[in-house]
Amino acid sequence: MAFHSVVTMEKPLQHISLTDWHARVSQLRNVADARRSDAFAIRHASRSLRNETRIEGDWANYETNESLTDRISELNRWRDIISKTFERIEREIYLLQEEKNATERELETLTGPISVIAECLTMRDGRLGSEMTYDEADTEIKNELAILENNQRLLADRCQKAWEKLTRLEEVRFKIGMEIDNKLEAVELDNSQLALDRNAANISYKPDPTRNPKNSCSYETWLEHVKNMKQLAENELADTYAIREALFVCREKARNMLQSQQERAEHTIRKRIFETQRARNELEWQKMKMKDEMEQAVCEIKTLEQALRDKSDGLKLAETRLENRAQRSGMELCMDQAHEMLCVEVEKLREIRRRLIAKIEESKANYNLMEEHAQKIDVDLENKQHSLMTDIRALDLRQRLKGGEFGLKIANPSAQTDRNIVLTRMEDEIPKT
């Protein structure tokens, strides 16, 4: 029998074990996984960076546009404020010049209608209750005689002060005009910057755009400057009306006491009439709302009482169930979950009834308080109505003071009374005949 054999030839290289082979495959797989993970992380970080930079850039541009818009709005707001102040200065200069010219032409003495003043004071002393107050109208009427004695002496001094005030107002008007022009220019510039975008043709890199321009100032300094300009104008305007009023009073009292009465005492009486009528309307509104609230309170009390009755029926049901379940026999008389839930229900219903009863008592007490307060409002309304009619009659009485060359001429006194009725909205309160 012949034997056959095979000669095997191996490569002259170092052979590795199967374990090392598996380890190498595992290592390659782990490295590949790690590289893919790193690549994914880098791609994810890159995408996040792109998104974040895009968002940050868009938000930076949006915030810049919003800042420019806010700045334009702020400039426009301050320009409007200063423009109104400029218009007030123009108006005050014109009015003050007119008053000064008129005062320089007028210098006369007048006699005061003491009897009319005394009758007005007596009539106003007939007010009732809390309406008996030392109001501004009462003070102006009592001070009227002293004002008459001082007007002639103050006339020349007022003219001098008016001239000095006009000089200062002219200076302030010039400064305010320059301020308005500067703000218009700044608004124009900011609007042009706001109109630019990334696709604009006239944008480019600049050498040092973040530098502080020459002669620039901080925002706080700018704001303080604007407020100072506004305050400067307000300070000059603060006493301008007082000077014009003093000129008017001196001039009118020098030629006509009645005109002065109209401008001072009559103004305060009309103001008092307006305040009284406003307070009366407020009380009438409060009375109406109080009445509505009282009706709602009554309905709520009835609803609470109905809810109490409903909860009483529920409590009866729960207690009846507990009592009936107590009749079970033997081991069936156990404290099971149904018994516990019934006990919890009884406790809850008792607590609900207690809270409902407390709320009903609280609602009734509040209703009594509202009813008591409504009666007080009725009394105060009657007093205010009487005071309103008294002031209107005093205002009509003062029509005897009208007259003079420049005085208010009233051909028909009843027409003025009708006007007062319309101004105070008392048409519905006067009985129709």
Secondary structure, DSSP 4 states (H G I P E B T S, - for coil): -----------SS----HHHHHHHHHHHHHHHHHHHHHHHHHHHHHHHHHHHHHHHHHHHHHHHHHHHHHHHHHHHHHHHHHHHHHHHHHHHHHHHHHHHHHHHH--------HHHHHHHHHHHTT--GGG----HHHHHHHTHHHHHHHHHHHHHHHHHHHHHHHHHHHHHHHHHHHHHHHHHHHHHHHHHHHH--TT-TT----S-TTSPPTT---HHHHHHHHHHHHHHHHHHHHTHHHHHHHHHHHHHHHH-HHHHHHHTHHHHHHHHHHHHHHHHHHHHHHHHHHHHHHHHHHHHHHHHHHHHHHHHHHHHHHHHHHHHHTT--GGG----HHHHHHHHHHHHHHHHHHHHHHHHHHHHHHHHHHHHHHHHHHHHHHHHHHHHHHHHHHHHHGGGG--SSSSPP-S-HHHHHHHHHHHHT-GGGSPP-
